[in-house]
Amino acid sequence: MIVVLDTGGVEGLAPLDEERRARLRLLRERTDDLVLPAAVLAESVLSGHAGHDYHVQRLLGVVNVADVDAPTGHAAGALRRKAMGAGMQRPPSGVDTIVAAAADARAAHDDVVIVTSDRGDFQMLGSLATNAARLSVLVV
């Protein structure tokens, strides 16, 4: 199993307290890879608050920060268009679609869980993905 994080996933797993530390430990025991698409870093996962950022940096030290290449970017654009065509009230963000596209690419070979705080967007994006049967969403 592969875990792909979005911004809410970073916030929900950064080991700020015992609940989050336990959640992170459990996922690390059960996953083959923890992936953070580099585009997520653009959503200011670091807040400027030293205590918070220390724990986020600890999490970033154990995840695989994945580059976003052209095929992933194009796949994200296609997912965004599909979501808008499927009637999403507001279009999903570019970063969310990149996370979904990165997860979808990995789901060609393994089961993938997207860890997020945004159930609605990722359920819609996941349902539109090529490998939808191997994608699931975990809300933290």
CNS distance restraints for C-alpha pairs under 8 A (distance, minus, plus):
assign (resid   1 and name CA) (resid  30 and name CA) 7.23 0.50 0.50
assign (resid   1 and name CA) (resid  31 and name CA) 5.00 0.50 0.50
assign (resid   1 and name CA) (resid  32 and name CA) 5.63 0.50 0.50
assign (resid   1 and name CA) (resid  33 and name CA) 7.30 0.50 0.50
assign (resid   1 and name CA) (resid 110 and name CA) 5.97 0.50 0.50
assign (resid   1 and name CA) (resid 111 and name CA) 4.94 0.50 0.50
assign (resid   1 and name CA) (resid 112 and name CA) 5.67 0.50 0.50
assign (resid   1 and name CA) (resid 113 and name CA) 7.45 0.50 0.50
assign (resid   2 and name CA) (resid  31 and name CA) 5.55 0.50 0.50
assign (resid   2 and name CA) (resid  32 and name CA) 5.62 0.50 0.50
assign (resid   2 and name CA) (resid  33 and name CA) 4.97 0.50 0.50
assign (resid   2 and name CA) (resid  34 and name CA) 6.21 0.50 0.50
assign (resid   2 and name CA) (resid  35 and name CA) 7.47 0.50 0.50
assign (resid   2 and name CA) (resid 106 and name CA) 7.64 0.50 0.50
assign (resid   2 and name CA) (resid 110 and name CA) 6.88 0.50 0.50
assign (resid   2 and name CA) (resid 111 and name CA) 6.31 0.50 0.50
assign (resid   2 and name CA) (resid 112 and name CA) 4.74 0.50 0.50
assign (resid   2 and name CA) (resid 113 and name CA) 6.32 0.50 0.50
assign (resid   3 and name CA) (resid  27 and name CA) 7.98 0.50 0.50
assign (resid   3 and name CA) (resid  31 and name CA) 6.63 0.50 0.50
assign (resid   3 and name CA) (resid  33 and name CA) 6.21 0.50 0.50
assign (resid   3 and name CA) (resid  34 and name CA) 4.88 0.50 0.50
assign (resid   3 and name CA) (resid  35 and name CA) 6.04 0.50 0.50
assign (resid   3 and name CA) (resid 112 and name CA) 5.70 0.50 0.50
assign (resid   3 and name CA) (resid 113 and name CA) 4.85 0.50 0.50
assign (resid   3 and name CA) (resid 114 and name CA) 5.88 0.50 0.50
assign (resid   3 and name CA) (resid 115 and name CA) 6.86 0.50 0.50
assign (resid   4 and name CA) (resid  34 and name CA) 6.01 0.50 0.50
assign (resid   4 and name CA) (resid  35 and name CA) 4.67 0.50 0.50
assign (resid   4 and name CA) (resid  36 and name CA) 5.87 0.50 0.50
assign (resid   4 and name CA) (resid  37 and name CA) 7.67 0.50 0.50
assign (resid   4 and name CA) (resid  99 and name CA) 7.22 0.50 0.50
assign (resid   4 and name CA) (resid 102 and name CA) 7.84 0.50 0.50
assign (resid   4 and name CA) (resid 103 and name CA) 6.13 0.50 0.50
assign (resid   4 and name CA) (resid 112 and name CA) 7.14 0.50 0.50
assign (resid   4 and name CA) (resid 113 and name CA) 6.22 0.50 0.50
assign (resid   4 and name CA) (resid 114 and name CA) 4.83 0.50 0.50
assign (resid   4 and name CA) (resid 115 and name CA) 6.18 0.50 0.50
assign (resid   5 and name CA) (resid   9 and name CA) 4.92 0.50 0.50
assign (resid   5 and name CA) (resid  10 and name CA) 6.26 0.50 0.50
assign (resid   5 and name CA) (resid  34 and name CA) 7.52 0.50 0.50
assign (resid   5 and name CA) (resid  35 and name CA) 6.22 0.50 0.50
assign (resid   5 and name CA) (resid  36 and name CA) 5.20 0.50 0.50
assign (resid   5 and name CA) (resid  37 and name CA) 7.48 0.50 0.50
assign (resid   5 and name CA) (resid  99 and name CA) 7.34 0.50 0.50
assign (resid   5 and name CA) (resid 114 and name CA) 5.85 0.50 0.50
assign (resid   5 and name CA) (resid 115 and name CA) 4.99 0.50 0.50
assign (resid   5 and name CA) (resid 116 and name CA) 6.44 0.50 0.50
assign (resid   6 and name CA) (resid  10 and name CA) 6.38 0.50 0.50
assign (resid   6 and name CA) (resid  36 and name CA) 6.91 0.50 0.50
assign (resid   6 and name CA) (resid  37 and name CA) 7.75 0.50 0.50
assign (resid   6 and name CA) (resid  40 and name CA) 6.11 0.50 0.50
assign (resid   6 and name CA) (resid  96 and name CA) 7.06 0.50 0.50
assign (resid   6 and name CA) (resid  99 and name CA) 6.32 0.50 0.50
assign (resid   6 and name CA) (resid 114 and name CA) 7.42 0.50 0.50
assign (resid   6 and name CA) (resid 115 and name CA) 6.47 0.50 0.50
assign (resid   6 and name CA) (resid 116 and name CA) 5.55 0.50 0.50
assign (resid   7 and name CA) (resid  11 and name CA) 6.39 0.50 0.50
assign (resid   7 and name CA) (resid  40 and name CA) 5.90 0.50 0.50
assign (resid   7 and name CA) (resid  41 and name CA) 7.86 0.50 0.50
assign (resid   7 and name CA) (resid  43 and name CA) 6.82 0.50 0.50
assign (resid   7 and name CA) (resid  45 and name CA) 6.51 0.50 0.50
assign (resid   7 and name CA) (resid 116 and name CA) 6.91 0.50 0.50
assign (resid   8 and name CA) (resid  12 and name CA) 5.97 0.50 0.50
assign (resid   8 and name CA) (resid 115 and name CA) 7.44 0.50 0.50
assign (resid   8 and name CA) (resid 116 and name CA) 4.67 0.50 0.50
assign (resid   8 and name CA) (resid 117 and name CA) 4.68 0.50 0.50
assign (resid   8 and name CA) (resid 118 and name CA) 7.13 0.50 0.50
assign (resid   8 and name CA) (resid 140 and name CA) 7.38 0.50 0.50
assign (resid   9 and name CA) (resid  13 and name CA) 6.01 0.50 0.50
assign (resid   9 and name CA) (resid 115 and name CA) 4.79 0.50 0.50
assign (resid   9 and name CA) (resid 116 and name CA) 4.26 0.50 0.50
assign (resid   9 and name CA) (resid 117 and name CA) 6.39 0.50 0.50
assign (resid   9 and name CA) (resid 139 and name CA) 7.84 0.50 0.50
assign (resid   9 and name CA) (resid 140 and name CA) 6.58 0.50 0.50
assign (resid  10 and name CA) (resid  14 and name CA) 5.74 0.50 0.50
assign (resid  10 and name CA) (resid  45 and name CA) 7.24 0.50 0.50
assign (resid  10 and name CA) (resid  56 and name CA) 7.21 0.50 0.50
assign (resid  10 and name CA) (resid  59 and name CA) 7.59 0.50 0.50
assign (resid  10 and name CA) (resid 116 and name CA) 7.92 0.50 0.50
assign (resid  11 and name CA) (resid  45 and name CA) 7.49 0.50 0.50
assign (resid  11 and name CA) (resid  56 and name CA) 7.56 0.50 0.50
assign (resid  12 and name CA) (resid  20 and name CA) 6.44 0.50 0.50
assign (resid  12 and name CA) (resid 116 and name CA) 7.66 0.50 0.50
assign (resid  12 and name CA) (resid 117 and name CA) 7.64 0.50 0.50
assign (resid  12 and name CA) (resid 140 and name CA) 5.33 0.50 0.50
assign (resid  13 and name CA) (resid  20 and name CA) 5.21 0.50 0.50
assign (resid  13 and name CA) (resid  21 and name CA) 6.99 0.50 0.50
assign (resid  13 and name CA) (resid  23 and name CA) 6.59 0.50 0.50
assign (resid  13 and name CA) (resid  24 and name CA) 5.54 0.50 0.50
assign (resid  13 and name CA) (resid  59 and name CA) 7.38 0.50 0.50
assign (resid  13 and name CA) (resid 140 and name CA) 7.88 0.50 0.50
assign (resid  14 and name CA) (resid  20 and name CA) 6.44 0.50 0.50
assign (resid  14 and name CA) (resid  21 and name CA) 7.35 0.50 0.50
assign (resid  14 and name CA) (resid  24 and name CA) 7.71 0.50 0.50
assign (resid  14 and name CA) (resid  55 and name CA) 5.57 0.50 0.50
assign (resid  14 and name CA) (resid  56 and name CA) 5.01 0.50 0.50
assign (resid  14 and name CA) (resid  58 and name CA) 7.36 0.50 0.50
assign (resid  14 and name CA) (resid  59 and name CA) 5.46 0.50 0.50
assign (resid  15 and name CA) (resid  20 and name CA) 5.13 0.50 0.50
assign (resid  15 and name CA) (resid  21 and name CA) 4.57 0.50 0.50
assign (resid  15 and name CA) (resid  24 and name CA) 7.28 0.50 0.50
assign (resid  15 and name CA) (resid  55 and name CA) 5.55 0.50 0.50
assign (resid  15 and name CA) (resid  56 and name CA) 7.29 0.50 0.50
assign (resid  15 and name CA) (resid  58 and name CA) 7.61 0.50 0.50
assign (resid  15 and name CA) (resid  59 and name CA) 7.05 0.50 0.50
assign (resid  16 and name CA) (resid  20 and name CA) 6.43 0.50 0.50
assign (resid  16 and name CA) (resid  21 and name CA) 7.14 0.50 0.50
assign (resid  16 and name CA) (resid  52 and name CA) 6.94 0.50 0.50
assign (resid  16 and name CA) (resid  55 and name CA) 5.80 0.50 0.50
assign (resid  17 and name CA) (resid  21 and name CA) 6.18 0.50 0.50
assign (resid  18 and name CA) (resid  22 and name CA) 6.01 0.50 0.50
assign (resid  19 and name CA) (resid  23 and name CA) 6.24 0.50 0.50
assign (resid  20 and name CA) (resid  24 and name CA) 6.08 0.50 0.50
assign (resid  21 and name CA) (resid  25 and name CA) 6.10 0.50 0.50
assign (resid  22 and name CA) (resid  26 and name CA) 6.15 0.50 0.50
assign (resid  23 and name CA) (resid  27 and name CA) 6.31 0.50 0.50
assign (resid  24 and name CA) (resid  28 and name CA) 6.07 0.50 0.50
assign (resid  25 and name CA) (resid  29 and name CA) 6.22 0.50 0.50
assign (resid  26 and name CA) (resid  30 and name CA) 6.43 0.50 0.50
assign (resid  27 and name CA) (resid  31 and name CA) 5.89 0.50 0.50
assign (resid  28 and name CA) (resid  32 and name CA) 7.76 0.50 0.50
assign (resid  28 and name CA) (resid  33 and name CA) 7.96 0.50 0.50
assign (resid  28 and name CA) (resid  34 and name CA) 7.53 0.50 0.50
assign (resid  33 and name CA) (resid  63 and name CA) 7.61 0.50 0.50
assign (resid  33 and name CA) (resid  64 and name CA) 7.28 0.50 0.50
assign (resid  34 and name CA) (resid  62 and name CA) 7.68 0.50 0.50
assign (resid  34 and name CA) (resid  63 and name CA) 5.03 0.50 0.50
assign (resid  34 and name CA) (resid  64 and name CA) 5.93 0.50 0.50
assign (resid  35 and name CA) (resid  63 and name CA) 5.61 0.50 0.50
assign (resid  35 and name CA) (resid  64 and name CA) 4.73 0.50 0.50
assign (resid  35 and name CA) (resid  65 and name CA) 5.95 0.50 0.50
assign (resid  35 and name CA) (resid  66 and name CA) 6.51 0.50 0.50
assign (resid  36 and name CA) (resid  40 and name CA) 6.94 0.50 0.50
assign (resid  36 and name CA) (resid  63 and name CA) 6.44 0.50 0.50
assign (resid  36 and name CA) (resid  64 and name CA) 6.00 0.50 0.50
assign (resid  36 and name CA) (resid  65 and name CA) 4.73 0.50 0.50
assign (resid  36 and name CA) (resid  66 and name CA) 5.92 0.50 0.50
assign (resid  36 and name CA) (resid  99 and name CA) 8.00 0.50 0.50
assign (resid  37 and name CA) (resid  41 and name CA) 7.95 0.50 0.50
assign (resid  37 and name CA) (resid  65 and name CA) 5.69 0.50 0.50
assign (resid  37 and name CA) (resid  66 and name CA) 4.69 0.50 0.50
assign (resid  37 and name CA) (resid  67 and name CA) 6.25 0.50 0.50
assign (resid  37 and name CA) (resid  68 and name CA) 6.57 0.50 0.50
assign (resid  37 and name CA) (resid  98 and name CA) 7.45 0.50 0.50
assign (resid  37 and name CA) (resid  99 and name CA) 6.19 0.50 0.50
assign (resid  37 and name CA) (resid 102 and name CA) 7.04 0.50 0.50
assign (resid  38 and name CA) (resid  42 and name CA) 7.74 0.50 0.50
assign (resid  38 and name CA) (resid  65 and name CA) 5.62 0.50 0.50
assign (resid  38 and name CA) (resid  66 and name CA) 5.50 0.50 0.50
assign (resid  38 and name CA) (resid  67 and name CA) 5.49 0.50 0.50
assign (resid  38 and name CA) (resid  68 and name CA) 6.49 0.50 0.50
assign (resid  39 and name CA) (resid  43 and name CA) 7.69 0.50 0.50
assign (resid  39 and name CA) (resid  67 and name CA) 7.95 0.50 0.50
assign (resid  39 and name CA) (resid  68 and name CA) 7.03 0.50 0.50
assign (resid  39 and name CA) (resid  95 and name CA) 6.05 0.50 0.50
assign (resid  39 and name CA) (resid  98 and name CA) 7.32 0.50 0.50
assign (resid  40 and name CA) (resid  44 and name CA) 7.89 0.50 0.50
assign (resid  40 and name CA) (resid  45 and name CA) 7.58 0.50 0.50
assign (resid  40 and name CA) (resid  95 and name CA) 6.22 0.50 0.50
assign (resid  40 and name CA) (resid  99 and name CA) 7.74 0.50 0.50
assign (resid  41 and name CA) (resid  45 and name CA) 5.93 0.50 0.50
assign (resid  45 and name CA) (resid  56 and name CA) 7.38 0.50 0.50
assign (resid  46 and name CA) (resid  52 and name CA) 7.74 0.50 0.50
assign (resid  46 and name CA) (resid  53 and name CA) 5.38 0.50 0.50
assign (resid  46 and name CA) (resid  56 and name CA) 6.95 0.50 0.50
assign (resid  47 and name CA) (resid  52 and name CA) 7.17 0.50 0.50
assign (resid  47 and name CA) (resid  53 and name CA) 6.34 0.50 0.50
assign (resid  48 and name CA) (resid  53 and name CA) 6.68 0.50 0.50
assign (resid  49 and name CA) (resid  53 and name CA) 5.92 0.50 0.50
assign (resid  50 and name CA) (resid  54 and name CA) 5.95 0.50 0.50
assign (resid  51 and name CA) (resid  55 and name CA) 6.87 0.50 0.50
assign (resid  52 and name CA) (resid  56 and name CA) 6.44 0.50 0.50
assign (resid  53 and name CA) (resid  57 and name CA) 5.96 0.50 0.50
assign (resid  54 and name CA) (resid  58 and name CA) 6.36 0.50 0.50
assign (resid  55 and name CA) (resid  59 and name CA) 6.43 0.50 0.50
assign (resid  56 and name CA) (resid  60 and name CA) 6.18 0.50 0.50
assign (resid  57 and name CA) (resid  61 and name CA) 6.15 0.50 0.50
assign (resid  58 and name CA) (resid  62 and name CA) 7.00 0.50 0.50
assign (resid  59 and name CA) (resid  63 and name CA) 6.56 0.50 0.50
assign (resid  60 and name CA) (resid  64 and name CA) 7.86 0.50 0.50
assign (resid  60 and name CA) (resid  65 and name CA) 7.62 0.50 0.50
assign (resid  68 and name CA) (resid  72 and name CA) 6.06 0.50 0.50
assign (resid  68 and name CA) (resid  73 and name CA) 6.67 0.50 0.50
assign (resid  68 and name CA) (resid  98 and name CA) 7.79 0.50 0.50
assign (resid  69 and name CA) (resid  73 and name CA) 6.25 0.50 0.50
assign (resid  70 and name CA) (resid  74 and name CA) 6.12 0.50 0.50
assign (resid  71 and name CA) (resid  75 and name CA) 6.07 0.50 0.50
assign (resid  72 and name CA) (resid  76 and name CA) 6.04 0.50 0.50
assign (resid  72 and name CA) (resid  98 and name CA) 6.81 0.50 0.50
assign (resid  72 and name CA) (resid 101 and name CA) 5.99 0.50 0.50
assign (resid  72 and name CA) (resid 102 and name CA) 6.26 0.50 0.50
assign (resid  72 and name CA) (resid 105 and name CA) 7.83 0.50 0.50
assign (resid  73 and name CA) (resid  77 and name CA) 6.29 0.50 0.50
assign (resid  73 and name CA) (resid  98 and name CA) 6.47 0.50 0.50
assign (resid  73 and name CA) (resid 101 and name CA) 7.79 0.50 0.50
assign (resid  74 and name CA) (resid  78 and name CA) 6.27 0.50 0.50
assign (resid  75 and name CA) (resid  79 and name CA) 6.21 0.50 0.50
assign (resid  75 and name CA) (resid  98 and name CA) 7.84 0.50 0.50
assign (resid  75 and name CA) (resid 101 and name CA) 5.76 0.50 0.50
assign (resid  76 and name CA) (resid  80 and name CA) 6.16 0.50 0.50
assign (resid  76 and name CA) (resid  94 and name CA) 7.39 0.50 0.50
assign (resid  76 and name CA) (resid  97 and name CA) 4.84 0.50 0.50
assign (resid  76 and name CA) (resid  98 and name CA) 4.92 0.50 0.50
assign (resid  76 and name CA) (resid  99 and name CA) 7.99 0.50 0.50
assign (resid  76 and name CA) (resid 100 and name CA) 7.13 0.50 0.50
assign (resid  76 and name CA) (resid 101 and name CA) 5.09 0.50 0.50
assign (resid  77 and name CA) (resid  81 and name CA) 6.26 0.50 0.50
assign (resid  77 and name CA) (resid  94 and name CA) 7.77 0.50 0.50
assign (resid  77 and name CA) (resid  97 and name CA) 7.17 0.50 0.50
assign (resid  78 and name CA) (resid  82 and name CA) 6.20 0.50 0.50
assign (resid  79 and name CA) (resid  83 and name CA) 6.09 0.50 0.50
assign (resid  79 and name CA) (resid  97 and name CA) 6.44 0.50 0.50
assign (resid  79 and name CA) (resid 101 and name CA) 7.31 0.50 0.50
assign (resid  79 and name CA) (resid 125 and name CA) 6.62 0.50 0.50
assign (resid  79 and name CA) (resid 128 and name CA) 6.87 0.50 0.50
assign (resid  79 and name CA) (resid 129 and name CA) 6.95 0.50 0.50
assign (resid  80 and name CA) (resid  84 and name CA) 6.25 0.50 0.50
assign (resid  80 and name CA) (resid  91 and name CA) 7.02 0.50 0.50
assign (resid  80 and name CA) (resid  92 and name CA) 6.44 0.50 0.50
assign (resid  80 and name CA) (resid  94 and name CA) 7.59 0.50 0.50
assign (resid  80 and name CA) (resid  97 and name CA) 6.09 0.50 0.50
assign (resid  80 and name CA) (resid 125 and name CA) 7.80 0.50 0.50
assign (resid  81 and name CA) (resid  85 and name CA) 6.09 0.50 0.50
assign (resid  82 and name CA) (resid  86 and name CA) 6.02 0.50 0.50
assign (resid  82 and name CA) (resid 128 and name CA) 7.00 0.50 0.50
assign (resid  83 and name CA) (resid  87 and name CA) 6.60 0.50 0.50
assign (resid  83 and name CA) (resid  88 and name CA) 5.92 0.50 0.50
assign (resid  83 and name CA) (resid  91 and name CA) 7.01 0.50 0.50
assign (resid  83 and name CA) (resid  92 and name CA) 7.45 0.50 0.50
assign (resid  83 and name CA) (resid 124 and name CA) 6.98 0.50 0.50
assign (resid  83 and name CA) (resid 125 and name CA) 6.51 0.50 0.50
assign (resid  83 and name CA) (resid 128 and name CA) 7.31 0.50 0.50
assign (resid  84 and name CA) (resid  88 and name CA) 5.39 0.50 0.50
assign (resid  84 and name CA) (resid  89 and name CA) 7.96 0.50 0.50
assign (resid  84 and name CA) (resid  90 and name CA) 7.69 0.50 0.50
assign (resid  84 and name CA) (resid  91 and name CA) 5.73 0.50 0.50
assign (resid  88 and name CA) (resid  92 and name CA) 7.88 0.50 0.50
assign (resid  92 and name CA) (resid  96 and name CA) 6.32 0.50 0.50
assign (resid  92 and name CA) (resid  97 and name CA) 6.63 0.50 0.50
assign (resid  92 and name CA) (resid 121 and name CA) 6.42 0.50 0.50
assign (resid  93 and name CA) (resid  97 and name CA) 6.35 0.50 0.50
assign (resid  94 and name CA) (resid  98 and name CA) 6.20 0.50 0.50
assign (resid  95 and name CA) (resid  99 and name CA) 6.24 0.50 0.50
assign (resid  96 and name CA) (resid 100 and name CA) 6.21 0.50 0.50
assign (resid  96 and name CA) (resid 121 and name CA) 7.82 0.50 0.50
assign (resid  96 and name CA) (resid 122 and name CA) 7.57 0.50 0.50
assign (resid  97 and name CA) (resid 101 and name CA) 5.99 0.50 0.50
assign (resid  97 and name CA) (resid 125 and name CA) 7.20 0.50 0.50
assign (resid  98 and name CA) (resid 102 and name CA) 6.04 0.50 0.50
assign (resid  99 and name CA) (resid 103 and name CA) 6.16 0.50 0.50
assign (resid 100 and name CA) (resid 104 and name CA) 6.03 0.50 0.50
assign (resid 100 and name CA) (resid 114 and name CA) 7.73 0.50 0.50
assign (resid 100 and name CA) (resid 122 and name CA) 7.03 0.50 0.50
assign (resid 100 and name CA) (resid 125 and name CA) 6.39 0.50 0.50
assign (resid 100 and name CA) (resid 126 and name CA) 6.57 0.50 0.50
assign (resid 100 and name CA) (resid 129 and name CA) 7.80 0.50 0.50
assign (resid 101 and name CA) (resid 105 and name CA) 6.17 0.50 0.50
assign (resid 101 and name CA) (resid 129 and name CA) 7.54 0.50 0.50
assign (resid 102 and name CA) (resid 106 and name CA) 6.48 0.50 0.50
assign (resid 103 and name CA) (resid 107 and name CA) 6.12 0.50 0.50
assign (resid 103 and name CA) (resid 112 and name CA) 6.37 0.50 0.50
assign (resid 103 and name CA) (resid 113 and name CA) 7.74 0.50 0.50
assign (resid 103 and name CA) (resid 114 and name CA) 7.00 0.50 0.50
assign (resid 103 and name CA) (resid 135 and name CA) 7.46 0.50 0.50
assign (resid 104 and name CA) (resid 108 and name CA) 6.78 0.50 0.50
assign (resid 104 and name CA) (resid 112 and name CA) 7.85 0.50 0.50
assign (resid 104 and name CA) (resid 126 and name CA) 7.63 0.50 0.50
assign (resid 104 and name CA) (resid 129 and name CA) 6.12 0.50 0.50
assign (resid 104 and name CA) (resid 130 and name CA) 6.69 0.50 0.50
assign (resid 104 and name CA) (resid 131 and name CA) 5.76 0.50 0.50
assign (resid 104 and name CA) (resid 132 and name CA) 7.34 0.50 0.50
assign (resid 104 and name CA) (resid 135 and name CA) 7.11 0.50 0.50
assign (resid 105 and name CA) (resid 131 and name CA) 7.80 0.50 0.50
assign (resid 106 and name CA) (resid 110 and name CA) 6.34 0.50 0.50
assign (resid 106 and name CA) (resid 111 and name CA) 7.91 0.50 0.50
assign (resid 106 and name CA) (resid 112 and name CA) 6.97 0.50 0.50
assign (resid 107 and name CA) (resid 111 and name CA) 5.50 0.50 0.50
assign (resid 107 and name CA) (resid 112 and name CA) 5.58 0.50 0.50
assign (resid 107 and name CA) (resid 131 and name CA) 5.79 0.50 0.50
assign (resid 107 and name CA) (resid 132 and name CA) 7.98 0.50 0.50
assign (resid 107 and name CA) (resid 134 and name CA) 5.63 0.50 0.50
assign (resid 107 and name CA) (resid 135 and name CA) 6.49 0.50 0.50
assign (resid 108 and name CA) (resid 131 and name CA) 6.07 0.50 0.50
assign (resid 108 and name CA) (resid 134 and name CA) 7.84 0.50 0.50
assign (resid 110 and name CA) (resid 134 and name CA) 7.06 0.50 0.50
assign (resid 111 and name CA) (resid 134 and name CA) 4.81 0.50 0.50
assign (resid 111 and name CA) (resid 135 and name CA) 6.23 0.50 0.50
assign (resid 112 and name CA) (resid 134 and name CA) 6.13 0.50 0.50
assign (resid 112 and name CA) (resid 135 and name CA) 5.01 0.50 0.50
assign (resid 112 and name CA) (resid 136 and name CA) 6.41 0.50 0.50
assign (resid 113 and name CA) (resid 135 and name CA) 5.87 0.50 0.50
assign (resid 113 and name CA) (resid 136 and name CA) 4.84 0.50 0.50
assign (resid 113 and name CA) (resid 137 and name CA) 5.48 0.50 0.50
assign (resid 113 and name CA) (resid 138 and name CA) 6.52 0.50 0.50
assign (resid 114 and name CA) (resid 122 and name CA) 7.74 0.50 0.50
assign (resid 114 and name CA) (resid 135 and name CA) 7.42 0.50 0.50
assign (resid 114 and name CA) (resid 136 and name CA) 6.25 0.50 0.50
assign (resid 114 and name CA) (resid 137 and name CA) 4.82 0.50 0.50
assign (resid 114 and name CA) (resid 138 and name CA) 6.04 0.50 0.50
assign (resid 115 and name CA) (resid 137 and name CA) 6.09 0.50 0.50
assign (resid 115 and name CA) (resid 138 and name CA) 4.85 0.50 0.50
assign (resid 115 and name CA) (resid 139 and name CA) 5.93 0.50 0.50
assign (resid 115 and name CA) (resid 140 and name CA) 6.84 0.50 0.50
assign (resid 116 and name CA) (resid 122 and name CA) 7.97 0.50 0.50
assign (resid 116 and name CA) (resid 137 and name CA) 7.29 0.50 0.50
assign (resid 116 and name CA) (resid 138 and name CA) 6.34 0.50 0.50
assign (resid 116 and name CA) (resid 139 and name CA) 5.12 0.50 0.50
assign (resid 116 and name CA) (resid 140 and name CA) 6.03 0.50 0.50
assign (resid 117 and name CA) (resid 139 and name CA) 5.08 0.50 0.50
assign (resid 117 and name CA) (resid 140 and name CA) 5.42 0.50 0.50
assign (resid 118 and name CA) (resid 122 and name CA) 6.48 0.50 0.50
assign (resid 118 and name CA) (resid 139 and name CA) 6.96 0.50 0.50
assign (resid 119 and name CA) (resid 123 and name CA) 5.90 0.50 0.50
assign (resid 119 and name CA) (resid 137 and name CA) 6.93 0.50 0.50
assign (resid 119 and name CA) (resid 138 and name CA) 7.73 0.50 0.50
assign (resid 119 and name CA) (resid 139 and name CA) 6.18 0.50 0.50
assign (resid 120 and name CA) (resid 124 and name CA) 6.28 0.50 0.50
assign (resid 121 and name CA) (resid 125 and name CA) 6.08 0.50 0.50
assign (resid 122 and name CA) (resid 126 and name CA) 5.66 0.50 0.50
assign (resid 122 and name CA) (resid 137 and name CA) 6.81 0.50 0.50
assign (resid 123 and name CA) (resid 127 and name CA) 6.04 0.50 0.50
assign (resid 123 and name CA) (resid 136 and name CA) 7.73 0.50 0.50
assign (resid 123 and name CA) (resid 137 and name CA) 6.63 0.50 0.50
assign (resid 124 and name CA) (resid 128 and name CA) 6.47 0.50 0.50
assign (resid 125 and name CA) (resid 129 and name CA) 6.33 0.50 0.50
assign (resid 126 and name CA) (resid 132 and name CA) 5.56 0.50 0.50
assign (resid 126 and name CA) (resid 135 and name CA) 6.27 0.50 0.50
assign (resid 126 and name CA) (resid 136 and name CA) 7.26 0.50 0.50
assign (resid 127 and name CA) (resid 132 and name CA) 5.31 0.50 0.50
assign (resid 128 and name CA) (resid 132 and name CA) 6.66 0.50 0.50
assign (resid 131 and name CA) (resid 135 and name CA) 6.78 0.50 0.50
assign (resid 132 and name CA) (resid 136 and name CA) 8.00 0.50 0.50
